[in-house]
Amino acid sequence: MTTVDRDQVKRMIDEDAAMLIEVLDADRFEEFHLPGALNVPLSGDFDNDIQDVVPDKHEPVVVYCQDEKCDASPQAARRMEQLGYDRVYDYGPGKVDWKKAGLPVEA
């Protein structure tokens, strides 16, 4: 797992260079999320769900959660690596950091 910052995530979004996966529960996802992000909650059947959503284990994937206090995205990244994903990026500061920077979100 590689950690990435806001600028790196923004560049990946702008270049359509990675899938974005929010690992919070659906109600938190629906409040707001990064543009184009998909929701695969860590609390569900994550191992099976992530393989359905991201079948290519070589595709770059950015996982994120709420903020730096949230440990769901590092957990998700580690589980993905255990499943054989080799290009997993953790945006640790999460969607709160993104929104505070004034970047666009979807609701």
N, C-alpha and C positions, 0 to 999 in steps of 0.2 A: 504494500500500500504506500502510495505517495501522497503527502499532504499538498494541497494547493491553496492559494490565496484568492481573494476576490478578483484581482486583475487577471489571473490565469483562468479562472472560471469564465469571466466575461469574454476573454479571447476565445475560449473553447466554444461558447455559445455563438459568438459573432461568426466564427468560422465553421459552425456546425460540425465540430470535431469530436464531440463526445455526447453520450446520452446522459441526461440528468435524472437522478433518482432520489426522491425525498423518501426517507425511511420512517417518518412519523406516521401516526394513525391518520385515517382518512379525514376526521374532523379538523385536525390541525392543518392538513394539506389544503383543505377547502377554504380555510381562512385566507391564506395566500401562499403562493409558491413561486419559485423561479420560473421564468418563461420557458415553456416547452417541457417542464419536468413531468415525470411520471411518478405515481405513488406506489411504492412497494413497502408496506409497513413491516418493520422488523418484528413487531408483535404478532404477526400472522404466521403463515407457513412460508417464511422468507426463503428458505432454500429452494423450494419448488417454484414459488412465485417469481423469484428473480430469474430463474432459468427459463420460464415461460416468456417473461418480458424482454430478457436479453439472452437469446439463445447462442449468440456468437461470443465465446469466451475470450476472444482477442479484441473485441470492440472496446474502445475507451469508455469508461463509465465514471462519472462523478457522483458520489453519494454525499448527501448532506442531511442535517437535521436542524434543530432550532438555533443553537448557539454553541459557544465553546464549552459550556457546562453540560451539554447534552452528549452522552456517550454512545448514542445509537448509531451514528454514522461510522465511527471507528470499528464498532462491533460488526456492522454490516460489511464493511470493507474486508475485515479479517475473514468473515464467513465466506465472502465471495472468493477470496484467494484460496481458501480451503476447498472450494468447489472447482478450482482450476482457472478462474479469471486472472489474467495476467496484466491488465491495464486498468487498475482500480485507483481512483483518486478520491481522497477525503477532503471535502471543504469544511474544515472544522468550525470556523466562525459561523457558518450556517446562514439561514435565511434572514435572521435578525440583522446580521452584519450587512447583507446585501441590501435590505430595505433601508437601513440607516444611511447608507451611502447614496440614497436617492435613485437607485437603479430600478428598472421596471419589474413589477411582479404581476402575477395573474391570480385571480380569485375565483 
